[in-house]
Amino acid sequence: MAKRPTVSSITTGHASITALNANFTALKEGFDNTLSRDGSSPNTMSADIDLNGNDITNVNTITNASGVDVVSAVTTLKDQAAASATAAASSQTAAASSQTAAAASQTAAASSATGAASSATSAATSLDTFDDRFLGAKSSNPATDNDGDALATGALYFNTSDNNMRVWNSSAWQAVGPTSAEQTNINTVAGIAANVTTVAGIDSAVTTTAQSVAILNSLNAMFTAAENIAVTVVSSGGNKFAFNAVTAPAITLVKGFTYTFDVSDSSVSGHPLAFKDAGGNSYTTGVTVNGTAGTAGANVVIVVPTTGTMPASYYCTVHGAGMGNTIATQTNDIATVADSTTINNIQTVVNNLSTISAKATLDDATALAIALGG
């Protein structure tokens, strides 16, 4: 509490206005001295001011012992506290946003890691698939892929022995382009392209010549009593023998002729050519088999007899009569005349006639001519 005011100069008597004014002055000075506003004594507080719950209003400044304006300082501190609280809230919001962003980044990083792992797996699979398809350079046909697995249809490799790409067709390696030897032949043809063009321009003459050669070959076969037939196997509603590119023909063989069936083409492999008689029995008379069908130099030779049992059909000993057809036999007049025995007989007659002519008289000669129809 503030000091109780002390008044020591109040006089008695109230009739005098002067005396009353003096008393009021003394009271004023007593209060003024107790709650000093100008720093005069006595002004020392001896206890706290208790306002009993009332406010202090209309205060301009409150200063402390150091002369600092406490109200301004409190206001400043309050403003600073509010600003700090706002900054703290902003920091908290920013921290929450950063935490959310960090969580999102972590999730994205995890997704990226998963994606990278998937990409790595996919890349490894793609590399393995490529590695299974292109086997690289090798000196000979591989039996498996680079992993030791079965070859995939369409697999490729470069053969360093003949400098050619090869592809696996599910059962064998097949050259993709020309071999070195084939390329040499191509280059040779390219070098004579003008000549090829010239020949193409005289196609009719070439065709006529080819026909003439064929006729001459046929005549040669008639007179030599020998003929060569190229044999292949083609697919025509099932495998069939083809003779000189004609599929499963019914053929006619000349009695006394020798026929050589060339069965060296690779397509004939596994299809042995043989003959049967009219009774369906295996026909082997005059038949000679050389080599194995489908290999170089292999052939089947048949000498057709002039009399007796004749071949009646040809067939495959593995796949049956469905690959072949019938055989007819005939006598060829030219061949008969050209036969050495016949020629010898004719020559004998000529010689005998010459002898008779030389020894006969004119009448004998005339008689002989008449006898011979002359």
C-alpha atoms as one frame of an Amber mdcrd trajectory, in Angstrom:
protein
   0.000   0.000   0.000   0.982   3.644  -0.437   1.853   5.608   2.689  -0.983
   7.001   4.609  -1.024  10.777   4.114   0.016  12.817   7.151  -1.470  16.316
   7.823   0.106  18.309  10.608  -0.828  21.912   9.776  -4.644  21.931   9.968
  -5.889  24.620  12.296  -8.972  24.779  14.328 -11.833  26.981  13.634 -13.940
  27.057  10.597 -15.345  30.509  10.558 -12.440  31.830   8.659 -12.380  31.087
   4.929  -8.717  31.680   5.008  -8.309  29.068   7.668 -10.349  26.546   5.642
  -8.354  27.211   2.486  -5.181  26.765   4.451  -6.471  23.429   5.713  -7.352
  22.315   2.169  -3.910  23.334   1.054  -2.371  21.327   3.828  -4.486  18.265
   2.835  -3.459  18.654  -0.796   0.195  18.875   0.114  -0.173  15.825   2.338
  -1.610  13.764  -0.528   0.780  15.205  -3.037   3.732  14.340  -0.851   2.424
  10.781  -0.309   1.753   9.889  -4.031   4.481  11.978  -5.526   4.361  12.671
  -9.241   7.364  14.961  -9.384   9.878  12.838  -7.507   9.696  14.837  -4.247
   9.789  13.125  -0.852   8.242  11.147   0.580   7.610   8.988  -2.459   9.095
   5.584  -1.647   6.742   2.609  -1.936   6.790   0.440   1.095   4.350  -2.217
  -0.262   2.584  -3.378  -3.399  -0.363  -1.450  -4.768  -3.456  -3.595  -4.529
  -6.111  -2.417  -6.960  -8.636  -4.995  -5.758  -9.249  -6.210  -9.266  -9.524
  -2.755 -10.829  -7.694  -1.655 -13.937  -5.142   1.035 -14.389  -6.297   3.117
 -17.304  -5.139   6.178 -19.156  -1.475   5.382 -18.487   0.893   7.020 -20.932
   4.103   5.264 -19.976   5.329   3.034 -17.194   9.068   3.148 -16.727  11.261
   0.933 -14.606  14.203   1.990 -12.455  16.395   2.155 -15.537  13.968   4.467
 -17.295  12.809   1.851 -19.802   9.207   2.196 -21.017   7.774  -1.037 -19.715
   4.501  -0.720 -21.661   6.345  -0.288 -24.978   8.714  -3.117 -24.073   5.809
  -5.393 -23.189   4.014  -4.434 -26.428   7.208  -5.081 -28.378   7.687  -8.410
 -26.637   4.045  -9.244 -27.274   4.439  -8.377 -30.968   7.656 -10.341 -31.112
   5.980 -13.279 -29.390   3.088 -13.129 -31.833   5.514 -12.928 -34.753   7.501
 -15.817 -33.304   4.295 -17.810 -32.865   3.318 -17.068 -36.475   6.820 -17.989
 -37.661   6.696 -21.137 -35.553   3.309 -22.061 -37.074   4.706 -21.413 -40.556
   7.768 -23.480 -39.726   5.528 -26.228 -38.404   3.449 -26.108 -41.595   6.611
 -26.086 -43.720   7.988 -28.964 -41.667   4.747 -30.896 -42.201   4.930 -30.154
 -45.936   8.580 -31.205 -45.989   7.683 -34.376 -44.123   4.909 -35.083 -46.635
   7.281 -34.324 -49.510   9.914 -36.552 -47.933   7.376 -39.359 -47.604   6.344
 -38.846 -51.248  10.007 -38.837 -52.289  10.576 -42.021 -50.326   7.584 -43.633
 -52.036   8.799 -42.410 -55.429  12.276 -43.713 -54.662  10.819 -47.103 -53.734
   8.779 -47.111 -56.966  11.881 -46.139 -58.946  13.850 -48.923 -57.291  11.089
 -51.400 -58.163  10.966 -50.060 -61.723  14.748 -50.285 -62.016  14.662 -53.885
 -60.794  11.914 -54.716 -63.328  13.885 -52.981 -66.084  16.995 -54.926 -65.147
  15.029 -58.187 -65.221  13.453 -57.237 -68.551  16.843 -56.281 -69.987  18.336
 -59.574 -68.850  15.414 -61.464 -70.417  15.766 -59.504 -73.677  19.513 -60.158
 -73.752  18.936 -63.875 -73.153  16.287 -63.974 -75.904  18.649 -62.188 -78.323
  21.496 -64.467 -77.285  19.278 -67.489 -78.041  18.412 -66.090 -81.486  21.840
 -64.878 -82.658  24.566 -67.293 -81.635  27.471 -65.260 -83.001  30.377 -66.498
 -85.122  31.213 -70.221 -85.162  33.357 -72.447 -87.360  30.749 -75.237 -87.626
  27.053 -75.896 -87.085  26.228 -75.736 -83.332  23.993 -78.426 -81.806  22.651
 -76.178 -78.993  22.302 -72.465 -78.275  24.793 -70.460 -76.214  23.086 -71.573
 -72.964  23.254 -75.243 -73.917  19.502 -75.350 -74.591  17.694 -76.713 -77.658
  17.998 -74.565 -80.778  15.063 -72.207 -81.461  13.562 -72.158 -84.945  14.902
 -69.070 -86.711  18.178 -68.991 -84.722  21.096 -67.478 -86.673  24.870 -67.773
 -86.626  27.765 -66.723 -88.867  29.792 -69.627 -90.253  33.424 -68.536 -90.400
  34.370 -71.526 -92.580  32.388 -70.374 -95.621  31.611 -66.773 -94.531  27.850
 -67.364 -94.679  24.905 -66.725 -92.387  22.924 -69.843 -91.488  19.427 -70.240
 -90.011  17.994 -73.172 -88.013  14.803 -74.371 -89.793  13.760 -76.617 -86.851
  15.586 -79.654 -88.231  18.768 -78.488 -89.965  21.023 -75.472 -90.526  20.253
 -73.760 -93.844  22.494 -71.257 -95.647  20.908 -67.804 -95.829  22.990 -66.466
 -98.678  25.337 -67.822-101.313  28.421 -69.691-100.156  31.849 -68.518-101.227
  31.804 -70.975-104.142  28.291 -69.923-105.141  29.276 -66.261-104.947  32.207
 -67.015-107.260  29.757 -68.528-109.771  27.480 -65.494-109.425  30.421 -63.196
-110.063  31.329 -65.264-113.129  27.800 -64.949-114.519  27.826 -61.221-113.736
  31.023 -60.933-115.738  29.360 -62.450-118.823  26.055 -60.648-118.399  26.275
 -59.293-121.949  26.613 -62.816-123.345  23.672 -64.011-121.267  21.599 -61.135
-122.630  22.648 -62.066-126.155  21.610 -65.677-125.626  18.298 -64.524-124.164
  17.740 -62.512-127.334  17.988 -65.671-129.477  15.714 -67.751-127.288  13.913
 -69.408-130.197  17.190 -70.552-131.712  18.393 -71.870-128.369  15.078 -73.654
-127.854  15.293 -75.199-131.338  18.869 -76.287-130.634  17.816 -77.774-127.280
  15.015 -79.692-128.990  17.441 -80.921-131.632  19.838 -82.071-128.922  16.994
 -83.921-127.219  16.086 -85.637-130.485  19.708 -86.544-131.104  19.969 -87.936
-127.556  16.853 -90.029-128.176  18.290 -91.318-131.472  21.580 -91.981-129.719
  19.717 -93.970-127.078  18.007 -95.991-129.822  21.242 -96.856-131.523  23.349
 -97.351-128.397  20.543 -99.206-126.590  21.347 -97.224-123.406  19.573 -94.369
-121.656  20.179 -92.337-118.470  17.209 -91.167-116.382  17.499 -88.529-113.622
  15.445 -89.515-110.571  14.121 -87.143-107.886  11.384 -87.345-105.241   8.660
 -84.686-105.217   5.640 -84.042-103.021   2.432 -84.431-105.018  -0.336 -85.700
-102.745   2.402 -87.668-100.996   5.950 -88.455-102.081   6.371 -89.550-105.730
   9.296 -90.562-107.916   9.945 -88.129-110.791  11.847 -89.274-113.914  13.541
 -86.437-115.820  11.278 -83.978-113.892   8.044 -85.820-114.850   6.114 -86.941
-111.749   5.338 -90.674-111.469   5.045 -91.326-115.224   3.949 -94.632-116.722
   7.089 -95.628-118.645   7.877 -97.862-121.619  11.156 -99.756-121.722  12.620
-101.219-124.889  13.585-104.872-124.820  17.313-105.306-124.979  18.012-101.727
-123.799  20.007-100.760-120.714  18.569 -98.040-118.480  20.531 -96.238-115.769
  18.345 -94.528-113.142  20.462 -91.842-111.437  19.259 -91.818-107.780  22.060
 -89.608-106.375  19.830 -86.551-105.739  19.458 -85.822-101.992  15.651 -85.878
-102.309  15.834 -89.633-103.072  17.456 -90.353 -99.693  15.372 -92.950 -97.848
  13.476 -93.939-101.055  15.148 -96.997-102.658  13.950 -97.529-106.253  13.028
-101.094-107.256  10.883-103.055-109.743   8.107-105.693-109.750   6.860-108.140
-112.370   3.246-108.497-113.513   2.536-110.889-110.619   3.595-108.333-108.025
   6.841-110.149-107.246  10.165-108.338-106.792  11.880-108.107-110.177  15.675
-108.375-110.001  16.636-109.926-113.349  19.331-107.752-114.916  18.990-105.189
-112.076  22.126-103.782-110.417  22.011-101.336-107.460  25.103 -99.152-107.007
  25.566 -97.053-103.841  22.851 -95.740-101.525  19.925 -93.670-102.766  20.460
 -89.956-102.110  24.264 -90.108-102.137  26.749 -89.129-104.852  27.227 -91.729
-107.621  24.236 -93.864-106.603  22.237 -95.449-109.443  20.042 -98.402-110.352
  20.816-100.132-113.669  18.346-102.445-115.402  19.074-104.424-118.571  15.679
-105.258-120.105  15.669-108.798-121.456  14.488-109.524-124.999  12.390-112.502
-123.874  10.934-113.969-120.693   9.496-112.190-117.645   9.512-108.418-117.951
   9.428-105.611-115.361   5.836-104.366-114.927   6.105-101.537-112.370   8.516
 -99.471-110.293   8.095 -98.564-106.584   9.812 -97.532-103.328  10.853-100.456
-101.148  10.136 -98.352 -98.036   6.946 -96.486 -98.977   5.393 -98.833-101.515
   3.777 -98.650-104.943   2.191 -95.260-104.277   5.463 -93.578-105.220   5.689
 -95.268-108.637   3.681 -96.383-111.678   3.481 -99.058-114.377   6.119-100.224
-116.856   5.375-101.417-120.378   7.951-103.109-122.616   8.178-103.111-126.413
  10.398-104.139-129.274  12.100-101.309-131.136  12.627-101.962-134.865  15.575
 -99.614-135.111  17.139-101.247-132.096  16.495-104.645-133.627  18.202-103.600
-136.842  20.985-101.905-134.913  21.479-104.974-132.757  24.966-106.366-133.310
  23.695-109.868-133.895  21.244-108.698-136.570  23.884-106.562-138.235  26.266
-109.479-138.220  23.606-111.681-139.799  22.909-109.070-142.491  26.608-108.701
-143.117  26.897-112.467-143.498  24.108-112.473-146.106  25.774-109.612-147.967
  29.056-111.430-147.966  27.432-114.615-149.171  25.656-112.755-151.986  28.920
-111.181-153.030  30.544-114.596-153.158  27.683-116.063-155.166  27.697-113.084
-157.511  31.386-113.440-158.122  31.132-117.132-159.001  27.846-117.233-160.892
  27.426-117.040-164.664  25.178-114.458-166.244  22.334-116.904-166.330  22.976
-117.871-162.750  22.971-114.200-161.805  19.714-113.600-163.624  18.185-116.609
-161.969  19.409-115.385-158.590  17.999-111.914-159.186  14.652-113.391-160.157
  14.735-115.555-157.057  15.413-112.524-154.918  12.552-110.610-156.542  14.752
-108.453-158.761
